[in-house]
Amino acid sequence: MDMSSSPGDEHTSSQATASHADNHLAMLGYTSEFRREMSLWANISLGFTYLSPLVGVYSLFAYGLSLAGPPAFWWIVIVGLGQFLVALVFGEVASQFPVAGGLYQWVRRLANRKAAWLVSWVYALAMIVTVTSVAEYGGAFVAPLFGFTNTPNAGLATALALLLLALVLNFTGTRTLARVAQIGLVAELVGVIAVGVYLLVFERKNSISVLLDPMGAMGAHSSYLGAFLSAALTGLFLFYGFEACGNVAEEVSDPSRRIPSAMRLTIVIGGVSAAISFLGYLLAAPDLPAIIAGEIADPIPAILEGSLGSVGAKVFLCVAVLSFISCVLSLQAAASRLIYSFARDKMTPASSWLATVSPRHQVPTRALLVACVVPMLLCVWVRVSPEALAQITAFAVLGIYLAFQTVVFAALRMRLRGWRPAGEFTLGRWGLVVNVVALAYGIVAIVLLAWPRSELTGIDSALPLFGVSVVLGTGALYLMLARPDRHSTGPEGDAIEIADRLRELRRSA
C-alpha cells in the first residue's frame, strides 16, 4: 500500500512549520504582519538578484584588467571565500533571530540599541545609494536594447523608470517579489553562465595561462603587488546582497532553516556565475593588451557583438535588462524591510507612519515609498553632478562592509561571553574559528576599500571615508538628541538568554 503523504498532509505540515516560525518570532517579542509566501528558492533568488554577478562583472571587468591585468580574476575567488565565511556567521545569527530587518535586528540582539542604530543608519543609507547606483547603471543596457542613445537625460529617465517599476511590483506583495526574483535568477543564470560557457568553448582567443600573466599592468606602482591589491574592488563589489535573505525573514517559510541555506547558496551560485562570466569575457577578448592599456573603455559589448552576432547580443541585452529590473526590485524590498523593522521599534523619526503595513498586500508600503523616492532624488543629483555616481557607489560599498563586520565583531564578542547559537543552523565547535577568520578577512577588505588609489581609479578614497564619517556623525547626533534607544521597547543584548530559551523549548518538545 502506498504510504506517501497526501496533499492534506503536506498542508498540515506547512501549517505546523508556519506555526513554529510564528512561535519563534513571538519568543523574540514580535507578531508578524507579513505572509510567509517566500520559499527557499525564492529567498535565494532575492539574494542572488541583489548580488547580481552580471551587473558586477559588467561594471568591473575593464576596471580590474586595467589595474592588474588578467590575474584580477583571482579577486573573485578570494573575496568569494572570505564572504562565504561571513555568510556562515550571518547564518548562525539569522537562524536564531529570523526577524524582518536582518542586520539591524542582529546587532541589537548581539550588542545593544545604540550600536544597532548607528550601524543600521549607515547600512540603510548605503542600501539606498546602492539602489540608486544599480538604477543608474541600467541605462547602459536599456538604451542599446531599445535603440536610443544613453544621454544624461535619457539615463535619468531610465533610472527613474526602473525605480518606479520596482515600486509598483513591490506594492503588489511578497508573491510578486518572489516570482520576479525567480525570473531574474533564471534570466541572469542564462545570461551569465550560458554566455560564459559559450565564450569559453567556442570563442576562446586567449590561453588559460593569462590568468597568471599581468601583461604589463603595473600602473603607477613600483611593484605588481600594489597593482594587484588596487584591483580588489573587482571582487569586493560583487559579493554582498546575500544578507538580504535575512531582511525578509518574516516572509520566509521555515526561516530558521532556510535563510542560512539561502545565504550560502547565494554566495556559491553567485561566485561560480561571476567566475565563469569573467573568465569567458577574458579568454574571448580579441585584444587584451588594448583593454589593459585602457584603450577600450567598455570592452564587453564588442566581445559580445563579435562572438554572438547582433541578434545574440540583443538577446543578451534583454536578459541584462531583466536582471537589472529584478536587482532594483530586490534592493528596494530589502531596504524597505530594514526601514520598517527600524520604525517598528520606534527607532526612527515618523516611526508610526513608516511601520505601517498594507492590510491588502501585507507589505510596508510607506517604507517602500521611502526606498523609491530617496533614490530618485539621488538620481537627479547624479544628473546634475555625474562625477558623484562613482563617489556615492564607493561610499555604499564601504558602508556595507563596515556594517557587515560590525555584525561579525558583535557575534565574536557575544561568543566569547558564552553565547552558543541555538537556531536550526549552527557551526558547532567550528563557530569560534570561522568567526575569527571572518573578522580578520573583513578588516583586510575594509582596508583595501579605503586604501588611497585615486591616481589609478579616479575615485578619491578620502571622499567615501568622509561620507561614512558624516553619516556616522549625523547618526550619533540624532542618537544623542532624540534618544531613540530610550523610546524603543525592542530587546537588546539578549542573544545568550534567547539561545538558552530555545534549547529549553526543544528539550521540552
C-alpha positions in Angstrom: 0.0 0.0 0.0 1.3 3.5 -0.9 2.0 5.3 2.3 3.3 8.6 0.7 2.0 11.8 2.1 -1.2 13.3 0.7 -1.8 17.0 -0.2 -3.7 17.3 3.1 -0.7 16.0 5.0 1.6 18.5 3.2 -0.8 21.3 4.0 -0.8 20.3 7.7 3.0 20.1 7.7 3.2 23.6 6.1 0.8 25.0 8.7 2.9 23.4 11.5 6.1 24.9 10.1 4.4 28.4 9.9 3.1 28.0 13.4 6.6 27.0 14.7 8.1 30.1 12.9 5.4 32.4 14.4 6.1 30.9 17.9 9.8 31.5 17.5 9.0 35.1 16.4 6.7 35.6 19.4 9.6 34.5 21.7 11.7 37.3 20.1 8.9 39.8 21.0 7.1 40.2 17.7 3.9 39.3 15.9 4.4 39.3 12.1 2.1 41.3 9.8 3.5 39.6 6.7 2.6 36.5 4.7 5.1 33.6 4.7 5.0 33.2 0.9 8.7 33.0 0.2 10.2 29.6 -0.4 13.9 28.6 -0.2 14.3 29.1 -4.0 12.6 32.5 -3.9 14.8 33.5 -0.9 17.9 32.5 -2.9 16.6 34.4 -5.9 16.2 37.6 -3.8 19.8 37.4 -2.6 21.2 36.4 -6.0 19.5 39.2 -7.9 20.7 41.7 -5.3 24.2 40.3 -5.6 23.8 40.2 -9.4 27.1 38.9 -10.9 26.0 40.1 -14.3 25.9 43.7 -13.1 29.1 43.3 -11.1 31.2 41.7 -13.8 30.0 44.0 -16.5 30.8 47.1 -14.3 34.3 46.0 -13.2 35.7 43.8 -16.0 37.6 46.6 -17.7 38.4 48.2 -14.3 40.1 45.1 -13.0 42.1 44.4 -16.1 43.3 47.9 -16.4 44.7 47.8 -12.9 46.1 44.3 -12.5 45.7 42.5 -15.9 44.1 39.0 -16.1 45.1 38.0 -12.5 42.4 40.4 -11.3 40.2 37.4 -11.9 41.5 35.8 -8.6 39.8 38.5 -6.6 36.5 36.8 -7.4 37.9 33.6 -5.8 39.5 35.4 -2.8 36.5 37.6 -1.9 34.0 34.8 -2.6 35.8 32.6 0.0 36.0 35.4 2.5 32.4 36.4 2.2 31.3 32.7 2.4 32.8 32.8 6.0 30.9 36.0 6.7 27.7 34.2 5.4 28.3 31.3 7.8 28.4 33.7 10.7 25.4 35.6 9.5 23.6 32.2 9.1 24.0 31.4 12.7 22.7 34.8 13.8 19.8 34.8 11.3 18.8 31.3 12.3 18.5 32.3 16.0 16.9 35.7 15.1 14.7 35.3 12.0 13.2 38.8 12.2 12.5 41.3 9.4 15.2 43.9 9.1 18.1 41.4 9.3 21.3 43.3 10.2 19.6 45.9 12.4 18.0 43.1 14.5 21.2 41.1 14.7 23.3 44.0 16.0 20.7 44.9 18.6 20.4 41.4 19.9 24.2 40.8 19.9 25.2 44.2 21.2 22.7 47.0 22.1 20.2 49.5 20.7 22.8 52.3 20.3 25.1 50.2 18.2 22.2 48.9 16.2 21.0 52.5 15.5 24.4 53.7 14.3 25.2 50.7 12.2 21.8 50.5 10.6 21.8 54.2 9.8 25.0 53.7 7.8 23.7 50.4 6.3 20.3 51.9 5.3 21.8 54.8 3.5 24.3 52.5 1.8 21.5 50.4 0.6 19.6 53.4 -0.7 22.7 54.5 -2.6 23.1 51.0 -4.0 19.6 51.1 -5.3 20.5 54.4 -7.0 23.7 53.1 -8.5 22.1 50.0 -10.0 19.2 52.0 -11.5 21.8 54.4 -13.0 23.9 51.7 -14.5 20.8 50.1 -16.0 20.7 52.8 -18.7 23.8 51.2 -20.4 21.7 48.2 -21.2 18.3 49.7 -21.7 19.5 52.3 -24.3 21.0 49.9 -26.8 18.2 47.4 -26.3 15.6 50.0 -27.4 17.8 51.8 -29.9 18.3 55.2 -28.3 21.4 57.0 -27.1 22.1 56.9 -23.4 22.4 60.6 -23.0 22.4 62.1 -19.4 18.7 62.9 -19.7 17.9 59.5 -21.1 19.9 57.9 -18.3 18.0 59.8 -15.7 14.6 58.9 -17.3 15.7 55.2 -17.5 16.8 55.2 -13.8 13.6 56.8 -12.6 11.5 54.3 -14.7 13.3 51.3 -13.2 12.7 52.6 -9.7 9.0 53.3 -10.3 8.5 49.9 -12.0 10.1 48.2 -9.0 7.9 50.2 -6.6 4.7 49.1 -8.5 5.8 45.5 -8.4 6.8 45.6 -4.8 3.4 47.2 -3.8 1.6 44.1 -5.1 3.0 41.8 -2.4 5.6 39.2 -1.4 4.4 36.7 -4.0 5.1 39.1 -6.9 8.6 39.9 -5.4 9.3 36.2 -5.2 8.2 35.5 -8.7 10.1 38.4 -10.3 13.2 37.5 -8.3 13.0 33.9 -9.6 12.6 35.1 -13.2 15.6 37.4 -12.7 17.6 34.5 -11.3 16.9 32.2 -14.2 17.5 35.1 -16.7 20.8 36.0 -15.1 22.0 32.4 -14.9 21.3 32.1 -18.6 23.0 35.5 -19.4 26.0 34.8 -17.2 26.7 31.1 -17.2 25.3 30.1 -20.6 27.1 33.0 -22.4 30.3 32.5 -20.3 30.4 28.8 -21.2 29.7 29.5 -24.9 32.5 32.0 -25.0 34.9 29.6 -23.3 34.0 26.7 -25.6 33.5 28.3 -28.9 35.1 31.8 -28.9 38.4 31.3 -27.0 41.1 33.6 -28.3 43.4 33.5 -25.3 45.1 30.8 -23.2 44.1 30.0 -19.7 47.7 30.8 -18.7 46.9 34.5 -19.0 45.4 34.2 -15.5 48.9 34.3 -14.2 50.2 36.9 -16.6 49.9 40.6 -15.6 50.7 41.6 -19.2 52.5 44.7 -18.1 49.7 46.0 -15.8 51.6 48.0 -13.2 50.0 51.4 -13.3 51.8 53.9 -11.1 53.0 51.1 -8.8 56.7 50.2 -8.3 55.7 46.5 -7.8 53.0 44.3 -9.1 51.7 43.5 -5.6 50.5 47.1 -5.3 48.7 46.9 -8.7 47.1 43.6 -7.7 45.9 45.0 -4.4 44.5 48.0 -6.1 42.2 45.8 -8.2 40.5 44.3 -5.0 37.2 46.1 -5.8 36.8 43.6 -8.7 35.7 41.1 -6.1 34.7 43.3 -3.2 31.9 45.0 -5.3 30.4 41.6 -6.2 29.8 39.7 -3.0 27.2 41.4 -1.0 23.5 41.0 -1.2 23.3 37.6 0.4 22.3 39.4 3.7 19.0 40.5 2.0 17.8 36.9 2.5 17.5 37.7 6.2 15.9 41.1 5.7 12.6 39.4 4.6 12.8 36.7 7.4 9.1 37.2 8.4 8.0 36.4 4.8 10.0 33.1 4.5 8.6 29.7 5.3 10.7 27.9 7.9 13.2 30.9 8.1 15.5 29.5 10.8 16.5 26.6 8.4 16.1 28.2 5.0 17.7 31.6 5.4 21.2 30.3 6.3 21.0 27.9 3.4 19.8 30.7 1.1 22.8 32.9 2.1 25.3 30.2 1.5 23.8 29.2 -1.8 23.6 32.8 -2.9 27.4 33.1 -2.4 28.2 29.8 -4.1 25.9 30.3 -7.2 26.8 33.9 -7.5 30.5 33.2 -7.2 30.5 30.4 -9.7 28.4 32.5 -12.1 30.7 35.5 -11.8 33.9 33.4 -12.3 32.5 31.7 -15.4 31.3 35.1 -16.8 34.6 36.9 -16.1 36.6 34.0 -17.5 34.5 33.8 -20.6 35.0 37.5 -21.4 38.7 37.3 -20.6 39.5 34.4 -22.8 37.3 35.6 -25.7 38.7 39.2 -25.7 40.3 39.7 -29.1 42.7 42.4 -27.9 43.6 42.0 -24.2 46.6 44.4 -24.3 44.3 47.2 -25.5 41.9 46.7 -22.7 44.7 46.6 -20.1 46.1 49.8 -21.6 42.7 51.5 -21.1 42.3 52.0 -24.9 38.9 50.2 -24.8 36.8 51.6 -22.0 33.8 49.3 -22.4 35.0 46.1 -24.0 32.2 43.7 -23.2 29.7 45.0 -25.8 32.4 44.5 -28.5 33.2 41.0 -27.2 29.5 40.0 -27.3 28.9 41.5 -30.7 31.9 39.8 -32.2 31.1 36.4 -30.6 27.3 36.3 -30.5 26.4 38.5 -33.5 23.9 41.3 -33.4 20.9 39.0 -32.7 22.8 37.2 -29.9 23.9 40.5 -28.4 20.3 41.7 -28.4 19.1 38.6 -26.6 21.8 39.2 -24.0 20.6 42.8 -23.6 17.1 41.5 -22.9 18.5 39.2 -20.2 20.5 42.0 -18.7 17.5 44.4 -18.5 15.5 41.7 -16.8 18.4 41.2 -14.3 18.5 45.0 -13.6 14.8 45.1 -13.0 14.9 42.2 -10.6 18.0 43.6 -8.9 16.4 47.0 -8.3 13.2 45.2 -7.1 15.2 43.1 -4.6 17.2 46.0 -3.3 14.2 48.2 -2.9 12.4 45.4 -1.0 15.3 44.6 1.3 15.8 48.3 2.1 12.1 48.7 2.9 12.1 45.8 5.3 15.1 47.3 7.1 13.3 50.7 7.4 10.1 49.0 8.5 11.9 47.0 11.2 13.8 50.1 12.4 10.5 52.0 12.6 8.6 49.2 14.3 10.9 49.5 17.3 10.4 53.3 17.3 14.0 53.9 16.3 13.3 56.4 13.5 11.5 59.8 13.0 7.9 59.2 11.9 8.2 55.7 13.1 4.4 55.1 13.4 4.0 56.2 9.8 6.9 54.1 8.4 5.9 51.0 10.3 2.5 50.7 8.6 1.9 47.5 6.6 -0.7 47.4 3.8 -3.7 45.2 5.1 -4.4 44.1 1.5 -1.0 43.1 0.2 0.8 42.9 3.6 3.9 44.9 2.6 5.4 48.0 4.2 4.1 50.4 1.5 5.4 53.6 3.2 8.8 52.2 3.8 8.8 51.1 0.2 7.9 54.6 -0.9 11.0 56.0 1.0 13.2 53.3 -0.6 12.0 54.6 -4.0 11.7 58.4 -3.6 15.1 58.9 -1.9 17.0 57.1 -4.7 15.0 59.1 -7.3 16.2 62.3 -5.6 19.8 61.0 -5.7 19.4 60.2 -9.4 18.5 63.8 -10.0 21.6 64.8 -8.1 23.8 62.5 -10.2 22.3 64.1 -13.3 23.4 67.5 -12.1 26.8 66.1 -10.9 27.7 63.0 -12.9 31.0 62.5 -11.1 29.0 61.9 -7.9 27.9 58.4 -9.0 31.3 56.8 -8.6 31.8 58.5 -5.2 28.5 57.5 -3.7 28.9 54.0 -5.0 32.3 53.7 -3.3 30.6 55.1 -0.1 27.9 52.4 -0.3 30.3 49.5 -0.7 32.5 50.8 2.2 29.4 51.4 4.4 28.0 47.9 3.7 31.3 46.2 4.6 31.6 48.2 7.8 28.1 47.1 8.7 28.9 43.5 7.9 31.9 43.5 10.1 30.1 45.1 13.0 27.8 42.0 13.0 30.8 39.7 12.8 32.6 41.5 15.6 29.4 41.6 17.8 28.9 37.9 17.2 32.5 37.2 18.2 32.2 39.4 21.3 29.0 37.6 22.4 30.5 34.2 21.7 33.5 35.0 24.0 30.9 35.9 26.7 29.4 32.4 26.4 26.9 32.6 23.6 26.3 29.3 21.8 24.0 29.9 18.8 20.7 27.9 19.1 19.0 28.3 15.8 18.4 25.5 13.4 21.8 26.2 11.8 24.9 26.3 13.9 28.6 25.8 13.2 29.2 23.9 16.5 32.8 23.8 17.6 34.0 25.5 14.4 32.0 28.6 15.2 34.7 30.5 17.0 37.4 29.7 14.4 35.1 30.7 11.5 34.1 33.9 13.4 37.7 35.0 14.0 38.8 34.3 10.4 35.7 36.1 9.0 36.6 39.1 11.1 40.2 39.1 10.0 39.1 38.9 6.4 36.6 41.7 6.8 39.2 44.1 8.3 41.5 43.5 5.4 38.6 44.1 3.0 37.8 47.4 4.6 41.4 48.5 4.5 41.5 47.6 0.8 38.3 49.6 0.1 39.7 52.6 2.0 43.2 52.4 0.5 44.0 55.6 -1.5 44.2 54.9 -5.2 42.7 58.0 -6.8 45.6 58.3 -9.4 44.6 54.8 -10.7 40.8 54.8 -10.4 39.7 58.3 -10.4 38.0 57.7 -7.1 39.3 59.6 -4.1 39.0 57.1 -1.2 39.0 60.1 1.2 35.5 61.0 0.0 33.8 57.7 0.8 35.6 57.8 4.2 34.4 61.3 4.7 30.9 60.3 3.7 30.8 57.4 6.2 32.2 59.8 8.9 29.5 62.3 8.1 26.7 59.7 8.2 28.0 58.2 11.5 28.3 61.8 12.9 24.7 62.7 12.0 23.5 59.3 13.3 25.4 59.9 16.6 23.9 63.4 16.9 20.4 62.2 16.4 21.0 59.4 18.9 22.3 61.9 21.5 19.5 64.4 21.0 16.4 62.3 20.2 17.4 59.2 22.3 15.6 56.7 20.1 17.2 53.9 22.1 15.3 55.0 25.2 12.0 55.3 23.4 12.3 51.8 21.9 10.9 48.7 23.6 12.9 46.3 21.4 15.0 43.9 23.4 18.8 44.3 23.3 21.9 42.2 24.1 19.8 39.1 24.8 21.5 36.5 22.5 22.6 34.2 25.3 19.2 34.4 27.0 17.3 33.6 23.8 19.7 30.7 23.0 19.0 29.2 26.4 15.3 29.5 26.0 15.4 27.9 22.5 17.3 25.0 23.8 15.0 24.6 26.7 12.0 24.7 24.3 13.5 21.9 22.2 14.1 19.7 25.3 10.5 20.1 26.4 9.0 19.5 23.0 
